[in-house]
Amino acid sequence: MSEVQPVSENTLVAYALPGTSTDVASLIRPCKITREWMDQTPARYAYRCIPLTAANSMGWELLNPVDVEITWTGKENGDQLKFNLASRHPFGPTPHFGGGTVTWYLPFLFRTPADYGLLISGPANHDKCDVTPLDAFVRTDWVPFPFTMNWRITTENKPVVFKAGEPICRIMPFPLTLLNDTKLEIRDMSDDPAFTDRVNNWMKERENNYKQQKLAEQKWASEGKKPELKELWNSQYAKGEGSDIGEVAHQNIYKCAEPTDIRKT
């Protein structure tokens, strides 16, 4: 038996399952930063929350391939899922586990380097009524079998709609030993006076920025001006102020690589 080819460092391999069509490459992409509900906040104000937008951009997402409406009858009424699909698709949602759980068989088998697995979840900050994604962690460093993505409908007899092209799954490489090897220590902040000074100075500057921002917003309102998002941007975190004590350069969003299709077909 020939040896399994190792996965290179900093590489995520997505094997297209045998028999899949070439267009499955369109069902995976880097995670998008934008969210419809964030777009609808005044002046797209939600994007000022850098930790929120950073989470939106982390990892790759797989897309639902077909418009579908799904209804769960509930446990007391047969525990059935009713699907109304716009068209048949080999990777459309199906029933599998029961209990209102909707399953997507994904078109890829993923492999990670020897010291990484994949953290699997729904897309970050992508809320849907009456249904919730189920998180998982898979040892993609060795498992020779594809995993599924699952959502659980929480309200019986209430139709849930997934649009074609809507993200249904986020995958994010995660170091296998990190959690087991990490200690959590509870300390007094006074143990580190220099860091305490940074905390106090940050709070003072944040309060000052907030006051200046409110004054500017009042001025804009009196002038009937609708400011752009960049004019509302006044954040120490966004500017990375104080990040000099970190070993990795500060960034507000992550830019995951576009998939490279190197199949021979």
Steps between C-alpha positions, in 0.01 A plus 500: 500500500635842407553765767246777551630834378550742792326836497741790479528752782247786481293307245138388508415236240143463374470178300202518265311176559511250211217552257438864589473753221767761444273783615526397868790745528237775499359362827800601713656842556678711763259627763331828411525796737155643431171399661156619389395597853825697544439682170159606633631666818511884486798607289602130509604574856542133595818479292668727754521195727836368383485170693165432331624564147822310570297193597294537181817475290660197666510176302326369190130446447303244304184605323155351472459396135123530455200702621309298756220538754508252789232429759535278807183332623624472860562197719132458585401496133728237350834685520501554124678754283313627194716640219384730223803528270519721193682214325676178585868529589743231621620726780167649600372457857357166615358338816738269683518521880142584599400749767458780246861469381567598137813350343716615211738245349786722389675454163848491654715281723733730691854432618718711724867478601591248769462742792167658398131407493198693371263697720160484328217743568236712338616832351589748773231754595261366236173463686197308374165472672380160622818311406851480642828355366669215685872543568751217473872428500644240261844339498560577136868425555419129459129418451453364142129582483301819428297666773154654478367842598188497715244757611225433754154646450373623837138588420255244370271570204685825421655503150872583487650627173858456378586685180737370234843653565428557869788394727413196710838390636822662615825303525800628692831317558581463870819376672437160657715551810413861577215443745662209683826691536352835603475598866239743632623712792292744705718784627479843662561775247721671755754223438592684178510876569617589148206319341264657756620843383416402142151392609433830677638711214296303246180557698565875526572533129197288416273724709648809333452350153141415586425857612658645185304256287171599660573870449582434135180301454294783652667745262431278200137462609456878528644538150279225361809305402508122468862405572686221327621204702861618475400826669352306790817297538679611812630192676820424684446135419462567127826693503679232699606746768702314762557194282877535536500243783361234265723281285265503199412818313149630568242462223132584498385227263646178367556432132469127442629376167272438206479126421740390226354229276789276390290206383610345173150508350 
